[in-house]
């Protein structure tokens, strides 16, 4: 009985067939090696197996998330007079101290109606006022939990608690706390223009609603101004008797408060007389 021959004993044809099969296997192995290397490079480019910084030898894009809202730049808003009608406990009306800050319900967003037993409501073109309080000593960081006391005249230029005919009213006065973005929002009406002053609103800044009970606790008193073109449009509607003529007789340069500059006090206003307006202003304070 002859032994079973090995492969190398099967002749020339068998050797050629074996060589062809081995060459094919090498080519397949090479293709898998190349493909595998490319895939590894691709995963590495997506950060797989590395850290989460996304760093590379090319351009790096970094996304930062923060819970503190800041503006790109801010300035301390000027200190201004509270005027003769503040209702913050600093003066009197009708023989008694006028302090709306002590009224029940004074902390509110909608300030169009009177509170604490008074029933009057101011009429006029709707206006939402948004004041964002920021800290100029901390890269314009928003000030959460602060408070703003806002007050202004009605469409006829009268101030509640003081002006003849509405001394028993306290509308167009209110306090709002700032939210996490430093924003305090009020729903009110566009103020009228009375003789001798550009249209404006008054406000005081407090550290909190609990300290917003007397002028003695205030951090800042200032005023907000409006674009002239917007005022002209509003005063062309009914209800603003005398405002058009009063506005035509005054300017920012002749106003006794805004004549030294109004850049940081001029609100940005959008909207129309039908749907109402929105006025926004950044209020920079140093705390």
HUJO-V613087 format. One record per residue. N is the residue number from 0. RES is the residue in one small letter. SS is DSSP state (hx for helix, st for strand, lp for the rest). Layout:
n:N res:RES ss:SS
n:N res:RES ss:SS
This chain:
n:0 res:x ss:lp
n:1 res:x ss:lp
n:2 res:x ss:lp
n:3 res:x ss:lp
n:4 res:x ss:lp
n:5 res:x ss:lp
n:6 res:x ss:hx
n:7 res:x ss:hx
n:8 res:x ss:hx
n:9 res:x ss:lp
n:10 res:x ss:lp
n:11 res:x ss:hx
n:12 res:x ss:hx
n:13 res:x ss:hx
n:14 res:x ss:hx
n:15 res:x ss:hx
n:16 res:x ss:hx
n:17 res:x ss:hx
n:18 res:x ss:hx
n:19 res:x ss:hx
n:20 res:x ss:hx
n:21 res:x ss:hx
n:22 res:x ss:hx
n:23 res:x ss:hx
n:24 res:x ss:hx
n:25 res:x ss:hx
n:26 res:x ss:hx
n:27 res:x ss:hx
n:28 res:x ss:hx
n:29 res:x ss:hx
n:30 res:x ss:hx
n:31 res:x ss:hx
n:32 res:x ss:hx
n:33 res:x ss:hx
n:34 res:x ss:hx
n:35 res:x ss:hx
n:36 res:x ss:hx
n:37 res:x ss:hx
n:38 res:x ss:hx
n:39 res:x ss:hx
n:40 res:x ss:hx
n:41 res:x ss:hx
n:42 res:x ss:hx
n:43 res:x ss:hx
n:44 res:x ss:hx
n:45 res:x ss:lp
n:46 res:x ss:lp
n:47 res:x ss:lp
n:48 res:x ss:lp
n:49 res:x ss:lp
n:50 res:x ss:lp
n:51 res:x ss:lp
n:52 res:x ss:lp
n:53 res:x ss:lp
n:54 res:x ss:lp
n:55 res:x ss:lp
n:56 res:x ss:lp
n:57 res:x ss:lp
n:58 res:x ss:lp
n:59 res:x ss:lp
n:60 res:x ss:lp
n:61 res:x ss:lp
n:62 res:x ss:lp
n:63 res:x ss:lp
n:64 res:x ss:lp
n:65 res:x ss:lp
n:66 res:x ss:lp
n:67 res:x ss:lp
n:68 res:x ss:lp
n:69 res:x ss:st
n:70 res:x ss:lp
n:71 res:x ss:lp
n:72 res:x ss:lp
n:73 res:x ss:lp
n:74 res:x ss:lp
n:75 res:x ss:st
n:76 res:x ss:lp
n:77 res:x ss:lp
n:78 res:x ss:lp
n:79 res:x ss:lp
n:80 res:x ss:lp
n:81 res:x ss:lp
n:82 res:x ss:lp
n:83 res:x ss:lp
n:84 res:x ss:lp
n:85 res:x ss:lp
n:86 res:x ss:lp
n:87 res:x ss:st
n:88 res:x ss:st
n:89 res:x ss:st
n:90 res:x ss:st
n:91 res:x ss:st
n:92 res:x ss:st
n:93 res:x ss:lp
n:94 res:x ss:lp
n:95 res:x ss:st
n:96 res:x ss:st
n:97 res:x ss:st
n:98 res:x ss:st
n:99 res:x ss:hx
n:100 res:x ss:hx
n:101 res:x ss:hx
n:102 res:x ss:lp
n:103 res:x ss:lp
n:104 res:x ss:lp
n:105 res:x ss:lp
n:106 res:x ss:st
n:107 res:x ss:lp
n:108 res:x ss:lp
n:109 res:x ss:st
n:110 res:x ss:lp
n:111 res:x ss:lp
n:112 res:x ss:st
n:113 res:x ss:lp
n:114 res:x ss:lp
n:115 res:x ss:lp
n:116 res:x ss:lp
n:117 res:x ss:lp
n:118 res:x ss:lp
n:119 res:x ss:lp
n:120 res:x ss:st
n:121 res:x ss:lp
n:122 res:x ss:lp
n:123 res:x ss:lp
n:124 res:x ss:lp
n:125 res:x ss:st
n:126 res:x ss:st
n:127 res:x ss:st
n:128 res:x ss:st
n:129 res:x ss:st
n:130 res:x ss:st
n:131 res:x ss:st
n:132 res:x ss:st
n:133 res:x ss:st
n:134 res:x ss:st
n:135 res:x ss:lp
n:136 res:x ss:lp
n:137 res:x ss:lp
n:138 res:x ss:lp
n:139 res:x ss:lp
n:140 res:x ss:st
n:141 res:x ss:st
n:142 res:x ss:lp
n:143 res:x ss:lp
n:144 res:x ss:lp
n:145 res:x ss:lp
n:146 res:x ss:st
n:147 res:x ss:st
n:148 res:x ss:st
n:149 res:x ss:st
n:150 res:x ss:st
n:151 res:x ss:lp
n:152 res:x ss:lp
n:153 res:x ss:lp
n:154 res:x ss:lp
n:155 res:x ss:lp
n:156 res:x ss:lp
n:157 res:x ss:lp
n:158 res:x ss:lp
n:159 res:x ss:lp
n:160 res:x ss:lp
n:161 res:x ss:lp
n:162 res:x ss:lp
n:163 res:x ss:lp
n:164 res:x ss:lp
n:165 res:x ss:lp
n:166 res:x ss:lp
n:167 res:x ss:lp
n:168 res:x ss:lp
n:169 res:x ss:lp
n:170 res:x ss:lp
n:171 res:x ss:lp
n:172 res:x ss:st
n:173 res:x ss:st
n:174 res:x ss:st
n:175 res:x ss:st
n:176 res:x ss:st
n:177 res:x ss:lp
n:178 res:x ss:lp
n:179 res:x ss:lp
n:180 res:x ss:lp
n:181 res:x ss:lp
n:182 res:x ss:st
n:183 res:x ss:st
n:184 res:x ss:st
n:185 res:x ss:st
n:186 res:x ss:st
n:187 res:x ss:st
n:188 res:x ss:st
n:189 res:x ss:lp
n:190 res:x ss:lp
n:191 res:x ss:lp
n:192 res:x ss:lp
n:193 res:x ss:lp
n:194 res:x ss:lp
n:195 res:x ss:lp
n:196 res:x ss:lp
n:197 res:x ss:lp
n:198 res:x ss:lp
n:199 res:x ss:st
n:200 res:x ss:st
n:201 res:x ss:st
n:202 res:x ss:st
n:203 res:x ss:st
n:204 res:x ss:st
n:205 res:x ss:st
n:206 res:x ss:lp
n:207 res:x ss:lp
n:208 res:x ss:lp
n:209 res:x ss:lp
n:210 res:x ss:lp
n:211 res:x ss:lp
n:212 res:x ss:lp
n:213 res:x ss:lp
n:214 res:x ss:hx
n:215 res:x ss:hx
n:216 res:x ss:hx
n:217 res:x ss:lp
n:218 res:x ss:lp
n:219 res:x ss:st
n:220 res:x ss:st
n:221 res:x ss:st
n:222 res:x ss:st
n:223 res:x ss:st
n:224 res:x ss:st
n:225 res:x ss:lp
n:226 res:x ss:lp
n:227 res:x ss:hx
n:228 res:x ss:hx
n:229 res:x ss:hx
n:230 res:x ss:hx
n:231 res:x ss:hx
n:232 res:x ss:hx
n:233 res:x ss:hx
n:234 res:x ss:hx
n:235 res:x ss:lp
n:236 res:x ss:lp
n:237 res:x ss:lp
n:238 res:x ss:lp
n:239 res:x ss:lp
n:240 res:x ss:lp
n:241 res:x ss:lp
n:242 res:x ss:hx
n:243 res:x ss:hx
n:244 res:x ss:hx
n:245 res:x ss:hx
n:246 res:x ss:hx
n:247 res:x ss:hx
n:248 res:x ss:lp
n:249 res:x ss:lp
n:250 res:x ss:lp
n:251 res:x ss:lp
n:252 res:x ss:lp
n:253 res:x ss:lp
n:254 res:x ss:lp
n:255 res:x ss:lp
n:256 res:x ss:lp
n:257 res:x ss:hx
n:258 res:x ss:hx
n:259 res:x ss:hx
n:260 res:x ss:lp
n:261 res:x ss:lp
n:262 res:x ss:lp
n:263 res:x ss:lp
n:264 res:x ss:lp
n:265 res:x ss:st
n:266 res:x ss:lp
n:267 res:x ss:st
n:268 res:x ss:st
n:269 res:x ss:st
n:270 res:x ss:st
n:271 res:x ss:st
n:272 res:x ss:lp
n:273 res:x ss:lp
n:274 res:x ss:lp
n:275 res:x ss:st
n:276 res:x ss:st
n:277 res:x ss:st
n:278 res:x ss:st
n:279 res:x ss:st
n:280 res:x ss:st
n:281 res:x ss:st
n:282 res:x ss:st
n:283 res:x ss:st
n:284 res:x ss:st
n:285 res:x ss:lp
n:286 res:x ss:lp
